[in-house]
Amino acid sequence: MNKTWLSVVIAAVFEVAWVIGLKHAGGFLEWGGTVIAIIVSFTLMIRASRFLPVGTVYAVFVGLGTAGTVLAEIILFDSPIRIEKMVFIAVLLLGVIGLKMLSKDKEKEAA
């Protein structure tokens, strides 16, 4: 994985943080952390889209963020585990992996 894709993954981690912050922040520090997470997340995603296909970057960013948010709900907030939810998260991640694999082909063609 190159540095550009790593920045997309890190952006998705920060996305999970700010989504959790939007729901659970109550004080000044929590809201401040949420705003910082939003800024870091979108900055990394925008920078990555300079070097990778924008649609693929956005799809990977949102897919990983969605999967991460669902997993964080389960781990941190005792959300019930439903098999249907896990199946759809797996399908989502397969789509993200597929897009990433297709973007490698486009990157090779461009080189």
Phi and psi restraints in degrees (range 20) as a CNS / XPLOR table:
assign (resid 1 and name C) (resid 2 and name N)
       (resid 2 and name CA) (resid 2 and name C) 1.0 -84.5 20.0 2
assign (resid 2 and name N) (resid 2 and name CA)
       (resid 2 and name C) (resid 3 and name N) 1.0 174.6 20.0 2
assign (resid 2 and name C) (resid 3 and name N)
       (resid 3 and name CA) (resid 3 and name C) 1.0 -64.2 20.0 2
assign (resid 3 and name N) (resid 3 and name CA)
       (resid 3 and name C) (resid 4 and name N) 1.0 -32.4 20.0 2
assign (resid 3 and name C) (resid 4 and name N)
       (resid 4 and name CA) (resid 4 and name C) 1.0 -66.5 20.0 2
assign (resid 4 and name N) (resid 4 and name CA)
       (resid 4 and name C) (resid 5 and name N) 1.0 -44.8 20.0 2
assign (resid 4 and name C) (resid 5 and name N)
       (resid 5 and name CA) (resid 5 and name C) 1.0 -67.8 20.0 2
assign (resid 5 and name N) (resid 5 and name CA)
       (resid 5 and name C) (resid 6 and name N) 1.0 -34.8 20.0 2
assign (resid 5 and name C) (resid 6 and name N)
       (resid 6 and name CA) (resid 6 and name C) 1.0 -61.4 20.0 2
assign (resid 6 and name N) (resid 6 and name CA)
       (resid 6 and name C) (resid 7 and name N) 1.0 -38.0 20.0 2
assign (resid 6 and name C) (resid 7 and name N)
       (resid 7 and name CA) (resid 7 and name C) 1.0 -66.2 20.0 2
assign (resid 7 and name N) (resid 7 and name CA)
       (resid 7 and name C) (resid 8 and name N) 1.0 -31.5 20.0 2
assign (resid 7 and name C) (resid 8 and name N)
       (resid 8 and name CA) (resid 8 and name C) 1.0 -66.1 20.0 2
assign (resid 8 and name N) (resid 8 and name CA)
       (resid 8 and name C) (resid 9 and name N) 1.0 -43.0 20.0 2
assign (resid 8 and name C) (resid 9 and name N)
       (resid 9 and name CA) (resid 9 and name C) 1.0 -63.8 20.0 2
assign (resid 9 and name N) (resid 9 and name CA)
       (resid 9 and name C) (resid 10 and name N) 1.0 -43.7 20.0 2
assign (resid 9 and name C) (resid 10 and name N)
       (resid 10 and name CA) (resid 10 and name C) 1.0 -64.5 20.0 2
assign (resid 10 and name N) (resid 10 and name CA)
       (resid 10 and name C) (resid 11 and name N) 1.0 -39.5 20.0 2
assign (resid 10 and name C) (resid 11 and name N)
       (resid 11 and name CA) (resid 11 and name C) 1.0 -59.5 20.0 2
assign (resid 11 and name N) (resid 11 and name CA)
       (resid 11 and name C) (resid 12 and name N) 1.0 -39.5 20.0 2
assign (resid 11 and name C) (resid 12 and name N)
       (resid 12 and name CA) (resid 12 and name C) 1.0 -66.4 20.0 2
assign (resid 12 and name N) (resid 12 and name CA)
       (resid 12 and name C) (resid 13 and name N) 1.0 -36.1 20.0 2
assign (resid 12 and name C) (resid 13 and name N)
       (resid 13 and name CA) (resid 13 and name C) 1.0 -63.3 20.0 2
assign (resid 13 and name N) (resid 13 and name CA)
       (resid 13 and name C) (resid 14 and name N) 1.0 -43.1 20.0 2
assign (resid 13 and name C) (resid 14 and name N)
       (resid 14 and name CA) (resid 14 and name C) 1.0 -67.6 20.0 2
assign (resid 14 and name N) (resid 14 and name CA)
       (resid 14 and name C) (resid 15 and name N) 1.0 -30.3 20.0 2
assign (resid 14 and name C) (resid 15 and name N)
       (resid 15 and name CA) (resid 15 and name C) 1.0 -62.3 20.0 2
assign (resid 15 and name N) (resid 15 and name CA)
       (resid 15 and name C) (resid 16 and name N) 1.0 -44.3 20.0 2
assign (resid 15 and name C) (resid 16 and name N)
       (resid 16 and name CA) (resid 16 and name C) 1.0 -58.6 20.0 2
assign (resid 16 and name N) (resid 16 and name CA)
       (resid 16 and name C) (resid 17 and name N) 1.0 -42.4 20.0 2
assign (resid 16 and name C) (resid 17 and name N)
       (resid 17 and name CA) (resid 17 and name C) 1.0 -62.2 20.0 2
assign (resid 17 and name N) (resid 17 and name CA)
       (resid 17 and name C) (resid 18 and name N) 1.0 -44.5 20.0 2
assign (resid 17 and name C) (resid 18 and name N)
       (resid 18 and name CA) (resid 18 and name C) 1.0 -75.2 20.0 2
assign (resid 18 and name N) (resid 18 and name CA)
       (resid 18 and name C) (resid 19 and name N) 1.0 -29.3 20.0 2
assign (resid 18 and name C) (resid 19 and name N)
       (resid 19 and name CA) (resid 19 and name C) 1.0 -65.7 20.0 2
assign (resid 19 and name N) (resid 19 and name CA)
       (resid 19 and name C) (resid 20 and name N) 1.0 -43.7 20.0 2
assign (resid 19 and name C) (resid 20 and name N)
       (resid 20 and name CA) (resid 20 and name C) 1.0 -63.0 20.0 2
assign (resid 20 and name N) (resid 20 and name CA)
       (resid 20 and name C) (resid 21 and name N) 1.0 -41.0 20.0 2
assign (resid 20 and name C) (resid 21 and name N)
       (resid 21 and name CA) (resid 21 and name C) 1.0 -61.6 20.0 2
assign (resid 21 and name N) (resid 21 and name CA)
       (resid 21 and name C) (resid 22 and name N) 1.0 -40.4 20.0 2
assign (resid 21 and name C) (resid 22 and name N)
       (resid 22 and name CA) (resid 22 and name C) 1.0 -60.8 20.0 2
assign (resid 22 and name N) (resid 22 and name CA)
       (resid 22 and name C) (resid 23 and name N) 1.0 -34.2 20.0 2
assign (resid 22 and name C) (resid 23 and name N)
       (resid 23 and name CA) (resid 23 and name C) 1.0 -84.0 20.0 2
assign (resid 23 and name N) (resid 23 and name CA)
       (resid 23 and name C) (resid 24 and name N) 1.0 -36.2 20.0 2
assign (resid 23 and name C) (resid 24 and name N)
       (resid 24 and name CA) (resid 24 and name C) 1.0 -113.7 20.0 2
assign (resid 24 and name N) (resid 24 and name CA)
       (resid 24 and name C) (resid 25 and name N) 1.0 -6.6 20.0 2
assign (resid 24 and name C) (resid 25 and name N)
       (resid 25 and name CA) (resid 25 and name C) 1.0 -67.3 20.0 2
assign (resid 25 and name N) (resid 25 and name CA)
       (resid 25 and name C) (resid 26 and name N) 1.0 136.7 20.0 2
assign (resid 25 and name C) (resid 26 and name N)
       (resid 26 and name CA) (resid 26 and name C) 1.0 -130.1 20.0 2
assign (resid 26 and name N) (resid 26 and name CA)
       (resid 26 and name C) (resid 27 and name N) 1.0 -25.3 20.0 2
assign (resid 26 and name C) (resid 27 and name N)
       (resid 27 and name CA) (resid 27 and name C) 1.0 -116.0 20.0 2
assign (resid 27 and name N) (resid 27 and name CA)
       (resid 27 and name C) (resid 28 and name N) 1.0 175.7 20.0 2
assign (resid 27 and name C) (resid 28 and name N)
       (resid 28 and name CA) (resid 28 and name C) 1.0 -59.9 20.0 2
assign (resid 28 and name N) (resid 28 and name CA)
       (resid 28 and name C) (resid 29 and name N) 1.0 -45.8 20.0 2
assign (resid 28 and name C) (resid 29 and name N)
       (resid 29 and name CA) (resid 29 and name C) 1.0 -64.8 20.0 2
assign (resid 29 and name N) (resid 29 and name CA)
       (resid 29 and name C) (resid 30 and name N) 1.0 -39.9 20.0 2
assign (resid 29 and name C) (resid 30 and name N)
       (resid 30 and name CA) (resid 30 and name C) 1.0 -65.6 20.0 2
assign (resid 30 and name N) (resid 30 and name CA)
       (resid 30 and name C) (resid 31 and name N) 1.0 -42.1 20.0 2
assign (resid 30 and name C) (resid 31 and name N)
       (resid 31 and name CA) (resid 31 and name C) 1.0 -67.6 20.0 2
assign (resid 31 and name N) (resid 31 and name CA)
       (resid 31 and name C) (resid 32 and name N) 1.0 -37.3 20.0 2
assign (resid 31 and name C) (resid 32 and name N)
       (resid 32 and name CA) (resid 32 and name C) 1.0 -61.8 20.0 2
assign (resid 32 and name N) (resid 32 and name CA)
       (resid 32 and name C) (resid 33 and name N) 1.0 -43.7 20.0 2
assign (resid 32 and name C) (resid 33 and name N)
       (resid 33 and name CA) (resid 33 and name C) 1.0 -63.2 20.0 2
assign (resid 33 and name N) (resid 33 and name CA)
       (resid 33 and name C) (resid 34 and name N) 1.0 -36.7 20.0 2
assign (resid 33 and name C) (resid 34 and name N)
       (resid 34 and name CA) (resid 34 and name C) 1.0 -64.7 20.0 2
assign (resid 34 and name N) (resid 34 and name CA)
       (resid 34 and name C) (resid 35 and name N) 1.0 -44.6 20.0 2
assign (resid 34 and name C) (resid 35 and name N)
       (resid 35 and name CA) (resid 35 and name C) 1.0 -63.9 20.0 2
assign (resid 35 and name N) (resid 35 and name CA)
       (resid 35 and name C) (resid 36 and name N) 1.0 -42.8 20.0 2
assign (resid 35 and name C) (resid 36 and name N)
       (resid 36 and name CA) (resid 36 and name C) 1.0 -61.8 20.0 2
assign (resid 36 and name N) (resid 36 and name CA)
       (resid 36 and name C) (resid 37 and name N) 1.0 -41.9 20.0 2
assign (resid 36 and name C) (resid 37 and name N)
       (resid 37 and name CA) (resid 37 and name C) 1.0 -63.3 20.0 2
assign (resid 37 and name N) (resid 37 and name CA)
       (resid 37 and name C) (resid 38 and name N) 1.0 -38.3 20.0 2
assign (resid 37 and name C) (resid 38 and name N)
       (resid 38 and name CA) (resid 38 and name C) 1.0 -62.4 20.0 2
assign (resid 38 and name N) (resid 38 and name CA)
       (resid 38 and name C) (resid 39 and name N) 1.0 -47.2 20.0 2
assign (resid 38 and name C) (resid 39 and name N)
       (resid 39 and name CA) (resid 39 and name C) 1.0 -62.3 20.0 2
assign (resid 39 and name N) (resid 39 and name CA)
       (resid 39 and name C) (resid 40 and name N) 1.0 -47.0 20.0 2
assign (resid 39 and name C) (resid 40 and name N)
       (resid 40 and name CA) (resid 40 and name C) 1.0 -62.6 20.0 2
assign (resid 40 and name N) (resid 40 and name CA)
       (resid 40 and name C) (resid 41 and name N) 1.0 -45.3 20.0 2
assign (resid 40 and name C) (resid 41 and name N)
       (resid 41 and name CA) (resid 41 and name C) 1.0 -59.2 20.0 2
assign (resid 41 and name N) (resid 41 and name CA)
       (resid 41 and name C) (resid 42 and name N) 1.0 -52.2 20.0 2
assign (resid 41 and name C) (resid 42 and name N)
       (resid 42 and name CA) (resid 42 and name C) 1.0 -72.7 20.0 2
assign (resid 42 and name N) (resid 42 and name CA)
       (resid 42 and name C) (resid 43 and name N) 1.0 -32.4 20.0 2
assign (resid 42 and name C) (resid 43 and name N)
       (resid 43 and name CA) (resid 43 and name C) 1.0 -62.6 20.0 2
assign (resid 43 and name N) (resid 43 and name CA)
       (resid 43 and name C) (resid 44 and name N) 1.0 -46.5 20.0 2
assign (resid 43 and name C) (resid 44 and name N)
       (resid 44 and name CA) (resid 44 and name C) 1.0 -64.1 20.0 2
assign (resid 44 and name N) (resid 44 and name CA)
       (resid 44 and name C) (resid 45 and name N) 1.0 -41.1 20.0 2
assign (resid 44 and name C) (resid 45 and name N)
       (resid 45 and name CA) (resid 45 and name C) 1.0 -65.6 20.0 2
assign (resid 45 and name N) (resid 45 and name CA)
       (resid 45 and name C) (resid 46 and name N) 1.0 -43.7 20.0 2
assign (resid 45 and name C) (resid 46 and name N)
       (resid 46 and name CA) (resid 46 and name C) 1.0 -64.5 20.0 2
assign (resid 46 and name N) (resid 46 and name CA)
       (resid 46 and name C) (resid 47 and name N) 1.0 -41.9 20.0 2
assign (resid 46 and name C) (resid 47 and name N)
       (resid 47 and name CA) (resid 47 and name C) 1.0 -63.0 20.0 2
assign (resid 47 and name N) (resid 47 and name CA)
       (resid 47 and name C) (resid 48 and name N) 1.0 -41.0 20.0 2
assign (resid 47 and name C) (resid 48 and name N)
       (resid 48 and name CA) (resid 48 and name C) 1.0 -64.7 20.0 2
assign (resid 48 and name N) (resid 48 and name CA)
       (resid 48 and name C) (resid 49 and name N) 1.0 -34.2 20.0 2
assign (resid 48 and name C) (resid 49 and name N)
       (resid 49 and name CA) (resid 49 and name C) 1.0 -71.0 20.0 2
assign (resid 49 and name N) (resid 49 and name CA)
       (resid 49 and name C) (resid 50 and name N) 1.0 -9.6 20.0 2
assign (resid 49 and name C) (resid 50 and name N)
       (resid 50 and name CA) (resid 50 and name C) 1.0 -71.8 20.0 2
assign (resid 50 and name N) (resid 50 and name CA)
       (resid 50 and name C) (resid 51 and name N) 1.0 -26.4 20.0 2
assign (resid 50 and name C) (resid 51 and name N)
       (resid 51 and name CA) (resid 51 and name C) 1.0 -113.7 20.0 2
assign (resid 51 and name N) (resid 51 and name CA)
       (resid 51 and name C) (resid 52 and name N) 1.0 -14.9 20.0 2
assign (resid 51 and name C) (resid 52 and name N)
       (resid 52 and name CA) (resid 52 and name C) 1.0 -124.6 20.0 2
assign (resid 52 and name N) (resid 52 and name CA)
       (resid 52 and name C) (resid 53 and name N) 1.0 161.3 20.0 2
assign (resid 52 and name C) (resid 53 and name N)
       (resid 53 and name CA) (resid 53 and name C) 1.0 -58.6 20.0 2
assign (resid 53 and name N) (resid 53 and name CA)
       (resid 53 and name C) (resid 54 and name N) 1.0 128.4 20.0 2
assign (resid 53 and name C) (resid 54 and name N)
       (resid 54 and name CA) (resid 54 and name C) 1.0 -58.9 20.0 2
assign (resid 54 and name N) (resid 54 and name CA)
       (resid 54 and name C) (resid 55 and name N) 1.0 -45.4 20.0 2
assign (resid 54 and name C) (resid 55 and name N)
       (resid 55 and name CA) (resid 55 and name C) 1.0 -61.1 20.0 2
assign (resid 55 and name N) (resid 55 and name CA)
       (resid 55 and name C) (resid 56 and name N) 1.0 -40.6 20.0 2
assign (resid 55 and name C) (resid 56 and name N)
       (resid 56 and name CA) (resid 56 and name C) 1.0 -68.5 20.0 2
assign (resid 56 and name N) (resid 56 and name CA)
       (resid 56 and name C) (resid 57 and name N) 1.0 -43.9 20.0 2
assign (resid 56 and name C) (resid 57 and name N)
       (resid 57 and name CA) (resid 57 and name C) 1.0 -58.2 20.0 2
assign (resid 57 and name N) (resid 57 and name CA)
       (resid 57 and name C) (resid 58 and name N) 1.0 -46.5 20.0 2
assign (resid 57 and name C) (resid 58 and name N)
       (resid 58 and name CA) (resid 58 and name C) 1.0 -65.0 20.0 2
assign (resid 58 and name N) (resid 58 and name CA)
       (resid 58 and name C) (resid 59 and name N) 1.0 -43.3 20.0 2
assign (resid 58 and name C) (resid 59 and name N)
       (resid 59 and name CA) (resid 59 and name C) 1.0 -63.2 20.0 2
assign (resid 59 and name N) (resid 59 and name CA)
       (resid 59 and name C) (resid 60 and name N) 1.0 -43.0 20.0 2
assign (resid 59 and name C) (resid 60 and name N)
       (resid 60 and name CA) (resid 60 and name C) 1.0 -66.1 20.0 2
assign (resid 60 and name N) (resid 60 and name CA)
       (resid 60 and name C) (resid 61 and name N) 1.0 -44.3 20.0 2
assign (resid 60 and name C) (resid 61 and name N)
       (resid 61 and name CA) (resid 61 and name C) 1.0 -57.2 20.0 2
assign (resid 61 and name N) (resid 61 and name CA)
       (resid 61 and name C) (resid 62 and name N) 1.0 -51.3 20.0 2
assign (resid 61 and name C) (resid 62 and name N)
       (resid 62 and name CA) (resid 62 and name C) 1.0 -69.1 20.0 2
assign (resid 62 and name N) (resid 62 and name CA)
       (resid 62 and name C) (resid 63 and name N) 1.0 -40.5 20.0 2
assign (resid 62 and name C) (resid 63 and name N)
       (resid 63 and name CA) (resid 63 and name C) 1.0 -62.9 20.0 2
assign (resid 63 and name N) (resid 63 and name CA)
       (resid 63 and name C) (resid 64 and name N) 1.0 -47.9 20.0 2
assign (resid 63 and name C) (resid 64 and name N)
       (resid 64 and name CA) (resid 64 and name C) 1.0 -66.3 20.0 2
assign (resid 64 and name N) (resid 64 and name CA)
       (resid 64 and name C) (resid 65 and name N) 1.0 -38.7 20.0 2
assign (resid 64 and name C) (resid 65 and name N)
       (resid 65 and name CA) (resid 65 and name C) 1.0 -63.6 20.0 2
assign (resid 65 and name N) (resid 65 and name CA)
       (resid 65 and name C) (resid 66 and name N) 1.0 -41.1 20.0 2
assign (resid 65 and name C) (resid 66 and name N)
       (resid 66 and name CA) (resid 66 and name C) 1.0 -64.7 20.0 2
assign (resid 66 and name N) (resid 66 and name CA)
       (resid 66 and name C) (resid 67 and name N) 1.0 -47.9 20.0 2
assign (resid 66 and name C) (resid 67 and name N)
       (resid 67 and name CA) (resid 67 and name C) 1.0 -61.7 20.0 2
assign (resid 67 and name N) (resid 67 and name CA)
       (resid 67 and name C) (resid 68 and name N) 1.0 -43.2 20.0 2
assign (resid 67 and name C) (resid 68 and name N)
       (resid 68 and name CA) (resid 68 and name C) 1.0 -63.8 20.0 2
assign (resid 68 and name N) (resid 68 and name CA)
       (resid 68 and name C) (resid 69 and name N) 1.0 -39.0 20.0 2
assign (resid 68 and name C) (resid 69 and name N)
       (resid 69 and name CA) (resid 69 and name C) 1.0 -65.6 20.0 2
assign (resid 69 and name N) (resid 69 and name CA)
       (resid 69 and name C) (resid 70 and name N) 1.0 -42.9 20.0 2
assign (resid 69 and name C) (resid 70 and name N)
       (resid 70 and name CA) (resid 70 and name C) 1.0 -63.4 20.0 2
assign (resid 70 and name N) (resid 70 and name CA)
       (resid 70 and name C) (resid 71 and name N) 1.0 -44.9 20.0 2
assign (resid 70 and name C) (resid 71 and name N)
       (resid 71 and name CA) (resid 71 and name C) 1.0 -64.8 20.0 2
assign (resid 71 and name N) (resid 71 and name CA)
       (resid 71 and name C) (resid 72 and name N) 1.0 -37.7 20.0 2
assign (resid 71 and name C) (resid 72 and name N)
       (resid 72 and name CA) (resid 72 and name C) 1.0 -64.8 20.0 2
assign (resid 72 and name N) (resid 72 and name CA)
       (resid 72 and name C) (resid 73 and name N) 1.0 -39.5 20.0 2
assign (resid 72 and name C) (resid 73 and name N)
       (resid 73 and name CA) (resid 73 and name C) 1.0 -59.0 20.0 2
assign (resid 73 and name N) (resid 73 and name CA)
       (resid 73 and name C) (resid 74 and name N) 1.0 -42.2 20.0 2
assign (resid 73 and name C) (resid 74 and name N)
       (resid 74 and name CA) (resid 74 and name C) 1.0 -68.8 20.0 2
assign (resid 74 and name N) (resid 74 and name CA)
       (resid 74 and name C) (resid 75 and name N) 1.0 -46.1 20.0 2
assign (resid 74 and name C) (resid 75 and name N)
       (resid 75 and name CA) (resid 75 and name C) 1.0 -75.8 20.0 2
assign (resid 75 and name N) (resid 75 and name CA)
       (resid 75 and name C) (resid 76 and name N) 1.0 -45.9 20.0 2
assign (resid 75 and name C) (resid 76 and name N)
       (resid 76 and name CA) (resid 76 and name C) 1.0 -90.6 20.0 2
assign (resid 76 and name N) (resid 76 and name CA)
       (resid 76 and name C) (resid 77 and name N) 1.0 -28.9 20.0 2
assign (resid 76 and name C) (resid 77 and name N)
       (resid 77 and name CA) (resid 77 and name C) 1.0 -122.6 20.0 2
assign (resid 77 and name N) (resid 77 and name CA)
       (resid 77 and name C) (resid 78 and name N) 1.0 16.4 20.0 2
assign (resid 77 and name C) (resid 78 and name N)
       (resid 78 and name CA) (resid 78 and name C) 1.0 54.1 20.0 2
assign (resid 78 and name N) (resid 78 and name CA)
       (resid 78 and name C) (resid 79 and name N) 1.0 36.6 20.0 2
assign (resid 78 and name C) (resid 79 and name N)
       (resid 79 and name CA) (resid 79 and name C) 1.0 -66.6 20.0 2
assign (resid 79 and name N) (resid 79 and name CA)
       (resid 79 and name C) (resid 80 and name N) 1.0 142.7 20.0 2
assign (resid 79 and name C) (resid 80 and name N)
       (resid 80 and name CA) (resid 80 and name C) 1.0 -65.6 20.0 2
assign (resid 80 and name N) (resid 80 and name CA)
       (resid 80 and name C) (resid 81 and name N) 1.0 142.8 20.0 2
assign (resid 80 and name C) (resid 81 and name N)
       (resid 81 and name CA) (resid 81 and name C) 1.0 -88.6 20.0 2
assign (resid 81 and name N) (resid 81 and name CA)
       (resid 81 and name C) (resid 82 and name N) 1.0 120.5 20.0 2
assign (resid 81 and name C) (resid 82 and name N)
       (resid 82 and name CA) (resid 82 and name C) 1.0 -116.9 20.0 2
assign (resid 82 and name N) (resid 82 and name CA)
       (resid 82 and name C) (resid 83 and name N) 1.0 133.5 20.0 2
assign (resid 82 and name C) (resid 83 and name N)
       (resid 83 and name CA) (resid 83 and name C) 1.0 -59.8 20.0 2
assign (resid 83 and name N) (resid 83 and name CA)
       (resid 83 and name C) (resid 84 and name N) 1.0 -37.2 20.0 2
assign (resid 83 and name C) (resid 84 and name N)
       (resid 84 and name CA) (resid 84 and name C) 1.0 -61.7 20.0 2
assign (resid 84 and name N) (resid 84 and name CA)
       (resid 84 and name C) (resid 85 and name N) 1.0 -42.2 20.0 2
assign (resid 84 and name C) (resid 85 and name N)
       (resid 85 and name CA) (resid 85 and name C) 1.0 -63.4 20.0 2
assign (resid 85 and name N) (resid 85 and name CA)
       (resid 85 and name C) (resid 86 and name N) 1.0 -42.2 20.0 2
assign (resid 85 and name C) (resid 86 and name N)
       (resid 86 and name CA) (resid 86 and name C) 1.0 -65.8 20.0 2
assign (resid 86 and name N) (resid 86 and name CA)
       (resid 86 and name C) (resid 87 and name N) 1.0 -37.6 20.0 2
assign (resid 86 and name C) (resid 87 and name N)
       (resid 87 and name CA) (resid 87 and name C) 1.0 -63.3 20.0 2
assign (resid 87 and name N) (resid 87 and name CA)
       (resid 87 and name C) (resid 88 and name N) 1.0 -45.3 20.0 2
assign (resid 87 and name C) (resid 88 and name N)
       (resid 88 and name CA) (resid 88 and name C) 1.0 -68.4 20.0 2
assign (resid 88 and name N) (resid 88 and name CA)
       (resid 88 and name C) (resid 89 and name N) 1.0 -35.1 20.0 2
assign (resid 88 and name C) (resid 89 and name N)
       (resid 89 and name CA) (resid 89 and name C) 1.0 -63.7 20.0 2
assign (resid 89 and name N) (resid 89 and name CA)
       (resid 89 and name C) (resid 90 and name N) 1.0 -41.6 20.0 2
assign (resid 89 and name C) (resid 90 and name N)
       (resid 90 and name CA) (resid 90 and name C) 1.0 -62.3 20.0 2
assign (resid 90 and name N) (resid 90 and name CA)
       (resid 90 and name C) (resid 91 and name N) 1.0 -42.4 20.0 2
assign (resid 90 and name C) (resid 91 and name N)
       (resid 91 and name CA) (resid 91 and name C) 1.0 -62.9 20.0 2
assign (resid 91 and name N) (resid 91 and name CA)
       (resid 91 and name C) (resid 92 and name N) 1.0 -42.4 20.0 2
assign (resid 91 and name C) (resid 92 and name N)
       (resid 92 and name CA) (resid 92 and name C) 1.0 -59.7 20.0 2
assign (resid 92 and name N) (resid 92 and name CA)
       (resid 92 and name C) (resid 93 and name N) 1.0 -46.4 20.0 2
assign (resid 92 and name C) (resid 93 and name N)
       (resid 93 and name CA) (resid 93 and name C) 1.0 -66.2 20.0 2
assign (resid 93 and name N) (resid 93 and name CA)
       (resid 93 and name C) (resid 94 and name N) 1.0 -34.9 20.0 2
assign (resid 93 and name C) (resid 94 and name N)
       (resid 94 and name CA) (resid 94 and name C) 1.0 -63.0 20.0 2
assign (resid 94 and name N) (resid 94 and name CA)
       (resid 94 and name C) (resid 95 and name N) 1.0 -39.7 20.0 2
assign (resid 94 and name C) (resid 95 and name N)
       (resid 95 and name CA) (resid 95 and name C) 1.0 -63.3 20.0 2
assign (resid 95 and name N) (resid 95 and name CA)
       (resid 95 and name C) (resid 96 and name N) 1.0 -41.5 20.0 2
assign (resid 95 and name C) (resid 96 and name N)
       (resid 96 and name CA) (resid 96 and name C) 1.0 -62.8 20.0 2
assign (resid 96 and name N) (resid 96 and name CA)
       (resid 96 and name C) (resid 97 and name N) 1.0 -44.9 20.0 2
assign (resid 96 and name C) (resid 97 and name N)
       (resid 97 and name CA) (resid 97 and name C) 1.0 -62.8 20.0 2
assign (resid 97 and name N) (resid 97 and name CA)
       (resid 97 and name C) (resid 98 and name N) 1.0 -41.0 20.0 2
assign (resid 97 and name C) (resid 98 and name N)
       (resid 98 and name CA) (resid 98 and name C) 1.0 -61.2 20.0 2
assign (resid 98 and name N) (resid 98 and name CA)
       (resid 98 and name C) (resid 99 and name N) 1.0 -44.4 20.0 2
assign (resid 98 and name C) (resid 99 and name N)
       (resid 99 and name CA) (resid 99 and name C) 1.0 -62.5 20.0 2
assign (resid 99 and name N) (resid 99 and name CA)
       (resid 99 and name C) (resid 100 and name N) 1.0 -41.0 20.0 2
assign (resid 99 and name C) (resid 100 and name N)
       (resid 100 and name CA) (resid 100 and name C) 1.0 -62.3 20.0 2
assign (resid 100 and name N) (resid 100 and name CA)
       (resid 100 and name C) (resid 101 and name N) 1.0 -42.6 20.0 2
assign (resid 100 and name C) (resid 101 and name N)
       (resid 101 and name CA) (resid 101 and name C) 1.0 -65.3 20.0 2
assign (resid 101 and name N) (resid 101 and name CA)
       (resid 101 and name C) (resid 102 and name N) 1.0 -39.7 20.0 2
assign (resid 101 and name C) (resid 102 and name N)
       (resid 102 and name CA) (resid 102 and name C) 1.0 -66.7 20.0 2
assign (resid 102 and name N) (resid 102 and name CA)
       (resid 102 and name C) (resid 103 and name N) 1.0 -34.2 20.0 2
assign (resid 102 and name C) (resid 103 and name N)
       (resid 103 and name CA) (resid 103 and name C) 1.0 -69.0 20.0 2
assign (resid 103 and name N) (resid 103 and name CA)
       (resid 103 and name C) (resid 104 and name N) 1.0 -26.8 20.0 2
assign (resid 103 and name C) (resid 104 and name N)
       (resid 104 and name CA) (resid 104 and name C) 1.0 -62.0 20.0 2
assign (resid 104 and name N) (resid 104 and name CA)
       (resid 104 and name C) (resid 105 and name N) 1.0 -41.9 20.0 2
assign (resid 104 and name C) (resid 105 and name N)
       (resid 105 and name CA) (resid 105 and name C) 1.0 -61.6 20.0 2
assign (resid 105 and name N) (resid 105 and name CA)
       (resid 105 and name C) (resid 106 and name N) 1.0 -43.5 20.0 2
assign (resid 105 and name C) (resid 106 and name N)
       (resid 106 and name CA) (resid 106 and name C) 1.0 -65.5 20.0 2
assign (resid 106 and name N) (resid 106 and name CA)
       (resid 106 and name C) (resid 107 and name N) 1.0 -38.7 20.0 2
assign (resid 106 and name C) (resid 107 and name N)
       (resid 107 and name CA) (resid 107 and name C) 1.0 -63.4 20.0 2
assign (resid 107 and name N) (resid 107 and name CA)
       (resid 107 and name C) (resid 108 and name N) 1.0 -40.3 20.0 2
assign (resid 107 and name C) (resid 108 and name N)
       (resid 108 and name CA) (resid 108 and name C) 1.0 -65.9 20.0 2
assign (resid 108 and name N) (resid 108 and name CA)
       (resid 108 and name C) (resid 109 and name N) 1.0 -39.8 20.0 2
assign (resid 108 and name C) (resid 109 and name N)
       (resid 109 and name CA) (resid 109 and name C) 1.0 -64.6 20.0 2
assign (resid 109 and name N) (resid 109 and name CA)
       (resid 109 and name C) (resid 110 and name N) 1.0 -37.7 20.0 2
assign (resid 109 and name C) (resid 110 and name N)
       (resid 110 and name CA) (resid 110 and name C) 1.0 -70.5 20.0 2
assign (resid 110 and name N) (resid 110 and name CA)
       (resid 110 and name C) (resid 111 and name N) 1.0 -27.7 20.0 2
